[in-house]
C-alpha cells in the first residue's frame, strides 16, 4: 500500500516536471520547400509556435517539389505535413489540423495578367461584368479554386502536371489562358519573378476559404500538439506578427482595402 502510494506520488511529480514547457517533446518535421519561397512563412509559423510551447523542433526539407509530388509524399508519409486549401476531400484523405493559416488572406485573390492587359478589366465591377469579358482563368488541375470558378460561372483552363507552366502560358497570350488568380500572400513575389506579367490593379476576387495544415496519417499523433501550439500563437499575437513580417509589405502594395470586391461562390460539395 505504501509502495503504491509512493509510486503514485512519483508519477505525479514526473507529469508535472515533464509537462512543463521547457521539457516538452522533441518534434522532427520533414517539410517541402517551394521555388518561389512561399513556404517560408508556414515553416516559421510551425517552428515558432511549437518552440513557444517548449518543444525542440528539427526541420528537414525536400526542396522544390511540384504539387503532385507533395501530395504523393503526404500520402506515403515521406512529408510530415503540408499546407493546402481546406476541402472535404482532403479532410477525409489526410489528417486535418484545424487552424486558419493566413487568417483568410489566401481566399482574397488578385489577378496575374500579361503586361499591357490592364485595360481589359477597367470596366469590371461585378461578377457578371467579369463573365462578360469571356476571359479564361488558368488554374492547376484539381485545385479547389477551379471548382470555385466553375461554380461562379467563370471560364477555367486547368493545367495538368506542373501548374507553374501557367506563367509562360499566360505571358505568351496564345495558350488559351488570360489571367492567373493568386492569393494576396503570393502574387507580389510571383509578379517579381515573372517580369512579363503584371498585377491587375483594381479587382479582388474573394471566397471564404483558407489554408490549413494536413498531416500524413503516420504523423497523426502530432495533430493535438500542433493545433494547441497554433491556437496559442494566434492568441499571443505571434501569428499576426509573422503574417506582418512575411506578407505585410506586399499586402500593403496591393491596396487591398481600395479594390473592388467581387464575391465568388463556394462549391457546396466541398
C-alpha positions in Angstrom: 0.0 0.0 0.0 2.8 2.4 0.9 4.7 1.3 -2.2 1.7 2.1 -4.4 1.2 5.5 -2.8 4.9 6.3 -3.3 4.7 5.3 -7.0 1.6 7.5 -7.4 3.5 10.5 -6.0 6.4 9.8 -8.3 4.1 9.6 -11.3 2.5 12.9 -10.4 5.9 14.6 -10.0 7.0 13.2 -13.3 3.9 14.5 -15.0 4.4 17.9 -13.5 8.1 18.0 -14.4 7.9 16.8 -17.9 4.7 18.6 -18.6 6.5 21.9 -18.2 7.1 23.8 -21.4 10.9 23.5 -21.0 10.6 19.7 -21.0 8.2 19.3 -23.9 8.9 16.7 -26.6 11.4 17.0 -29.4 9.5 17.2 -32.7 11.1 16.3 -36.1 9.3 17.6 -39.2 10.0 16.9 -42.9 8.6 19.7 -45.0 8.5 20.8 -48.6 10.1 24.0 -49.9 8.8 25.9 -52.9 10.9 27.6 -55.6 9.2 31.0 -55.1 9.9 31.0 -51.3 6.2 30.9 -50.3 7.0 28.1 -47.9 9.0 30.3 -45.5 6.0 31.7 -43.6 4.5 28.3 -43.0 7.7 26.8 -41.8 8.4 29.7 -39.5 4.8 29.6 -38.1 5.2 26.0 -37.3 8.6 26.3 -35.8 8.0 29.4 -33.7 4.5 28.2 -32.5 6.0 24.9 -31.3 9.0 26.4 -29.7 6.8 28.9 -27.8 5.3 25.8 -26.1 8.7 24.5 -25.1 9.2 21.9 -27.9 12.5 21.4 -29.6 11.9 21.5 -33.4 14.1 19.9 -36.0 13.1 20.6 -39.6 14.5 18.8 -42.6 13.3 19.7 -46.1 12.7 18.2 -49.5 13.4 21.0 -52.0 11.3 22.4 -54.8 8.7 19.7 -55.1 5.8 20.1 -57.6 2.4 19.9 -56.0 1.5 16.4 -57.4 4.7 15.0 -55.7 3.9 16.9 -52.5 0.5 15.2 -52.4 2.1 11.8 -53.1 4.7 12.3 -50.4 2.0 13.2 -47.9 0.1 10.1 -48.9 3.1 7.9 -48.3 4.4 9.6 -45.1 7.5 11.0 -46.7 6.5 14.5 -45.7 5.2 15.2 -42.2 2.6 17.7 -43.4 1.9 20.4 -45.9 -0.5 23.4 -46.3 -3.4 23.2 -48.6 -6.8 24.9 -49.1 -9.3 23.1 -46.8 -11.7 20.8 -48.6 -13.9 17.9 -47.6 -11.9 15.6 -49.8 -8.6 16.5 -48.1 -10.3 16.3 -44.7 -11.1 12.7 -45.5 -7.8 11.8 -47.1 -5.3 13.3 -44.7 -5.3 14.4 -41.1 -6.6 18.0 -40.9 -5.0 20.4 -38.4 -7.8 22.9 -37.7 -6.4 26.4 -37.9 -6.7 29.2 -40.4 -3.1 29.7 -41.5 -3.5 33.1 -43.3 -6.5 34.4 -41.5 -8.4 34.5 -44.8 -5.8 36.2 -46.9 -5.3 33.3 -49.3 -9.0 33.5 -50.2 -8.5 37.1 -51.4 -7.5 36.6 -55.0 -5.7 39.1 -57.3 -5.3 38.5 -61.0 -1.9 38.0 -62.5 -2.2 39.1 -66.2 0.1 39.7 -69.2 1.6 43.2 -69.1 -0.4 45.6 -71.2 -3.8 43.9 -70.5 -4.8 46.1 -67.6 -7.4 48.0 -69.8 -9.3 44.7 -70.4 -10.7 44.8 -66.9 -11.2 48.6 -66.5 -15.0 48.4 -66.6 -15.4 45.3 -64.5 -17.2 46.0 -61.2 -19.3 42.8 -60.7 -19.1 39.0 -61.2 -21.4 39.4 -64.2 -19.1 42.0 -65.7 -16.2 39.6 -65.4 -18.2 36.8 -67.0 -19.0 39.2 -70.0 -15.3 39.6 -70.7 -15.1 35.9 -71.6 -11.6 35.8 -70.1 -10.3 32.4 -69.0 -8.6 31.8 -65.7 -5.7 29.4 -65.6 -5.6 27.1 -62.6 -3.9 23.8 -61.6 -5.9 20.7 -62.4 -8.0 19.5 -59.5 -7.5 22.7 -57.5 -10.3 23.8 -55.2 -10.1 27.2 -56.9 -11.1 25.6 -60.2 -14.4 24.4 -58.6 -15.0 28.0 -57.2 -14.5 29.5 -60.6 -16.9 27.0 -62.3 -19.5 27.4 -59.5 -19.3 31.2 -60.1 -19.9 30.7 -63.8 -16.4 31.8 -64.9 -14.3 30.2 -67.6 -11.4 28.0 -66.4 -8.5 26.2 -68.1 -7.0 23.6 -65.8 -3.3 22.9 -66.3 -2.3 19.2 -65.7 1.0 18.4 -64.2 3.2 21.3 -63.1 1.0 24.3 -62.6 4.0 26.6 -62.8 3.7 26.2 -66.6 0.9 28.7 -66.3 3.3 31.6 -66.0 4.8 31.3 -69.5 1.5 30.2 -71.0 -0.1 33.4 -69.7 2.8 35.6 -70.9 2.5 34.1 -74.4 -1.1 35.2 -74.8 -1.6 32.3 -77.2 -2.2 29.4 -74.9 -5.9 29.8 -74.0 -5.4 31.4 -70.6 -5.9 35.1 -69.8 -5.3 35.5 -66.1 -4.0 33.5 -63.1 -5.8 34.3 -59.8 -3.3 34.2 -57.0 -3.7 34.7 -53.2 -2.8 38.1 -51.8 0.1 36.5 -49.9 1.5 35.0 -53.1 1.1 37.3 -56.0 3.7 40.1 -55.4 6.6 37.7 -55.2 5.4 35.8 -58.3 5.0 39.0 -60.3 8.6 40.0 -59.5 9.8 36.5 -60.6 7.8 36.8 -63.9 8.6 40.2 -65.4 6.4 39.6 -68.5 3.4 39.6 -66.1 1.6 42.3 -64.2 -0.7 42.6 -61.2 -4.3 43.7 -62.2 -4.7 46.9 -60.1 -8.5 47.2 -59.4 -10.2 43.9 -58.5 -10.3 41.5 -55.5 -11.9 38.1 -56.1 -13.0 36.7 -52.7 -14.2 33.4 -51.3 -14.3 32.3 -47.7 -11.6 29.6 -47.5 -8.2 29.3 -46.0 -5.1 27.2 -46.0 -4.8 24.5 -43.3 -2.0 22.1 -42.4 -2.6 18.5 -43.4 -0.6 15.8 -41.7 0.3 12.5 -43.3 -1.5 9.6 -41.5 1.7 8.2 -40.0 2.2 11.5 -38.2 -1.4 11.8 -36.9 -0.3 12.0 -33.3 1.1 15.5 -33.9 -2.4 16.9 -34.6 -3.3 17.9 -31.0 0.2 19.2 -30.3 0.2 21.4 -33.4 -3.4 22.6 -33.0 -2.7 23.7 -29.4 0.5 25.5 -30.5 -1.2 27.4 -33.3 -4.1 28.4 -31.1 -1.7 29.8 -28.6 0.2 31.6 -31.4 -3.0 33.3 -32.6 -4.0 34.4 -29.1 -0.5 35.6 -28.2 -0.2 37.7 -31.4 2.7 35.6 -32.7 0.8 34.6 -35.9 -0.3 38.2 -36.6 3.4 39.2 -36.2 4.6 36.6 -38.6 1.9 37.5 -41.2 3.0 41.1 -41.0 6.7 40.1 -41.2 6.3 37.9 -44.3 3.4 39.5 -46.1 2.8 43.0 -44.7 4.7 44.9 -47.3 3.3 43.0 -50.3 -0.3 43.2 -48.9 0.1 47.0 -48.5 1.4 47.3 -52.1 -1.8 45.7 -53.4 -4.1 48.3 -51.8 -6.5 45.6 -50.8 -8.9 47.9 -49.0 -9.3 50.1 -52.1 -10.0 47.3 -54.6 -13.5 46.4 -55.9 -14.5 43.2 -54.1 -16.2 40.5 -56.2 -17.5 37.7 -54.1 -17.2 34.2 -55.6 -19.3 31.1 -54.8 -18.0 28.3 -52.7 -19.0 24.9 -54.2 -21.5 23.3 -51.8 -19.9 19.8 -52.3 -16.6 21.0 -50.9 
